[in-house]
Amino acid sequence: MTPSESAASAQDAVTARYDRIARFYDLFDKPMDLMGVRRRRTRLLQLAHGKTLEVGVGTGRNLGLYPAGVELTGIDVSANMLTRAKRVAAADDIDASLELADVHELPYVDGSFDTVTATCVFCSVADPIAGLTEVGRVVRPDGHVLLLEHVRPRNPILGWMADRLAPVVSRLIGPDINRRTEDNVTAAGLEITAVRRWGVWREIIAHPSSESERKHA
Ligand SMILES: C[S@@+](CC[C@H](N)C(=O)[O-])C[C@H]1O[C@@H](n2cnc3c(N)ncnc32)[C@H](O)[C@@H]1O
């Protein structure tokens, strides 16, 4: 198997997993929202403006959290998660274009969006650096990327435990709990301009680096 075939098959497994757990997802995730994650989503997404792409929109937990005036597109690779997001948009009368797409290969031209957002997504994407590189491609050179992610604990013992637990957690509820997402953002050529850390949670604001700005110019 070539490296790109093995990345594709890893993503197929992730997609199948979210298709399988879509109907239970909110049940697992709501307690985390109650423990402060919703406050973080709300604070971060208030910074979105203009044409906005939400990657991994899932069951639509963020749809009602954007400021007025945002022109929202949401994508997800799981059809079953997306069906739920569409239901939320219809029920809450939210105007958003919700499309099936993979962040590894976004169907948008370079610099299409003023803002790209993702919450709890790069813990699941099969090749997070490739996905974040695509994010950097579709955001405008003067745009920004807003990420809320949980990451591998910095404490060495907790980090070791997260490495051992990650396969089990991922099989049960989807995400990997041991991703080094701050490093991945930088490795994808984005520049982190602000990060708020709280336990394993990171609120990250990033911009295309000056090198990729030169490429767009
Ligand atoms: C843990 S859920 C988070 C959902 C939502 N963002 C939230 O905060 O509740 C991860 C989501 O990322 C989606 N996802 C995983 N890999 C993806 C990819 N390659 N491209 C787009 N979405 C992806 C999954 O289908 C799932 O809906």
The ligand as an SDF file (V2000), in Angstrom:
LIG
                    3D

 27 29  0  0  0  0  0  0  0  0999 V2000
  -15.3020   14.9130   17.3970 C   0  0  0  0  0  0  0  0  0  0  0  0
  -16.3490   15.3320   16.0410 S   0  0  0  0  0  0  0  0  0  0  0  0
  -16.5540   17.0940   16.2720 C   0  0  0  0  0  0  0  0  0  0  0  0
  -17.8140   17.6230   15.6300 C   0  0  0  0  0  0  0  0  0  0  0  0
  -18.0760   19.1150   15.8580 C   0  0  0  0  0  0  0  0  0  0  0  0
  -17.0400   19.9180   15.2820 N   0  0  0  0  0  0  0  0  0  0  0  0
  -18.2130   19.4170   17.3350 C   0  0  0  0  0  0  0  0  0  0  0  0
  -17.4770   20.2620   17.8570 O   0  0  0  0  0  0  0  0  0  0  0  0
  -19.1170   18.8280   17.9670 O   0  0  0  0  0  0  0  0  0  0  0  0
  -15.1920   15.2640   14.6590 C   0  0  0  0  0  0  0  0  0  0  0  0
  -15.8650   15.5510   13.3320 C   0  0  0  0  0  0  0  0  0  0  0  0
  -14.8390   15.6670   12.3310 O   0  0  0  0  0  0  0  0  0  0  0  0
  -15.2930   15.0000   11.1710 C   0  0  0  0  0  0  0  0  0  0  0  0
  -14.1310   14.6250   10.3510 N   0  0  0  0  0  0  0  0  0  0  0  0
  -13.2120   13.6480   10.5960 C   0  0  0  0  0  0  0  0  0  0  0  0
  -12.3310   13.5830    9.5870 N   0  0  0  0  0  0  0  0  0  0  0  0
  -12.6830   14.5410    8.6940 C   0  0  0  0  0  0  0  0  0  0  0  0
  -12.1570   14.9540    7.4390 C   0  0  0  0  0  0  0  0  0  0  0  0
  -11.0790   14.3560    6.9180 N   0  0  0  0  0  0  0  0  0  0  0  0
  -12.7620   15.9700    6.7870 N   0  0  0  0  0  0  0  0  0  0  0  0
  -13.8740   16.5640    7.3100 C   0  0  0  0  0  0  0  0  0  0  0  0
  -14.4290   16.2130    8.4980 N   0  0  0  0  0  0  0  0  0  0  0  0
  -13.8350   15.2190    9.1850 C   0  0  0  0  0  0  0  0  0  0  0  0
  -16.0450   13.7920   11.7200 C   0  0  0  0  0  0  0  0  0  0  0  0
  -16.8990   13.2070   10.7620 O   0  0  0  0  0  0  0  0  0  0  0  0
  -16.7960   14.4310   12.8850 C   0  0  0  0  0  0  0  0  0  0  0  0
  -18.0360   14.9610   12.4980 O   0  0  0  0  0  0  0  0  0  0  0  0
  1  2  1  0
  2  3  1  0
  2 10  1  0
  3  4  1  0
  4  5  1  0
  5  6  1  0
  5  7  1  0
  7  8  2  0
  7  9  1  0
 10 11  1  0
 11 12  1  0
 11 26  1  0
 12 13  1  0
 13 14  1  0
 13 24  1  0
 14 15  1  0
 14 23  1  0
 15 16  2  0
 16 17  1  0
 17 18  1  0
 17 23  2  0
 18 19  1  0
 18 20  2  0
 20 21  1  0
 21 22  2  0
 22 23  1  0
 24 25  1  0
 24 26  1  0
 26 27  1  0
M  CHG  2   2   1   9  -1
M  END
$$$$
